Amino acid sequence: MTDLYDSENVICYNKQSLTQLVKAIALSQGDFSLILVSCNNPELQEQVMERLREISEVEIQEIVLYPSVRTLYTTIEATIEDHQQPQALMVYGLDSVVDIHELLSATNHVRNEFRKRFTFPLVLWVSDEILLKVTRLAPDFKSWATKIRFEVPKSHSIERTAISA
């Protein structure tokens, strides 16, 4: 019974996190904001994104970082260079970046350029491990962030954590 209760609590928590994410994106329209979304489970991350696409009124552009990426700012700038600024930008793949230390240090170094150049919410998906590295290597950049977390109950499969129920 405790496991089921735990699962129900996690589902409720994840629904609240999704609501917080939708609001953070909507309220940041026209301004730069940084949203760090922490999730250690790729299946849950995909569930959250599917649900977000269904319920968000904001059009969210998505990019996946290549393992060879060295800077976050120039990668984003190159992605939107020929286009108008997106309403929101979701970035995946920080976990796969080979030289994550260099990327995060560079990000912290040019943090003010994000606010000068980008007029949209930037949502970075991170694992706990990457979040710790962001804290250590890009503390000034992280200080701007709204942090949102999604969890999986320890004793249940991912199917039981559906947030759309």
Secondary structure, DSSP 8 states (H G I E B T S, - for coil): -HHHHHHHHHHHHHHHHHHHHHHHHHHTTTS-EEEEEE-S-HHHHHHHHHHHHHH-SS-EEEEE--TT---HHHHHHHHHTTS---SEEEEE-GGG-TTHHHHHHHHHHTHHHHHHH--SEEEEEE-HHHHHHHHHH-HHHHTTEEEEE----TTS-GGGG-S--
